[in-house]
Amino acid sequence: MKAYDEVFRDCQYIHGFTEEDVQKFLDLANVFSGMNVLDAMCGNGVLSKELIKIKGINLSLLDKSENQLKAAKKQIKNAKFYAESILKTTFEDEKFDKLLQNQHH
């Protein structure tokens, strides 16, 4: 995991996407109040930073990089954070209405 953390240590935004692109993505995702939402492979939380503005959602962020989650925690309050792989999670009983993935590689 250290290599991943080192490579993405200074990543500040989704590679190649603008703020407008992120907003279009969120509009298409159709997330609304009352939903349980997982931002999988959240990176530094660029999507979650916008998602958390939707009042009444329960937001969880997942990323295998501790450094990325630290960056996300600085920007996002009132969310759950999971430092683990999407391939093996610990939230077996947790149910999500939406799973969003910020895949940029």
Beta strands, then each sheet from edge to edge (+ up, - down):
strand 1: 36-40
strand 2: 58-63
strand 3: 80-83
strand 4: 98-101
sheet 1: 3+ 2+ 1+ 4+
end
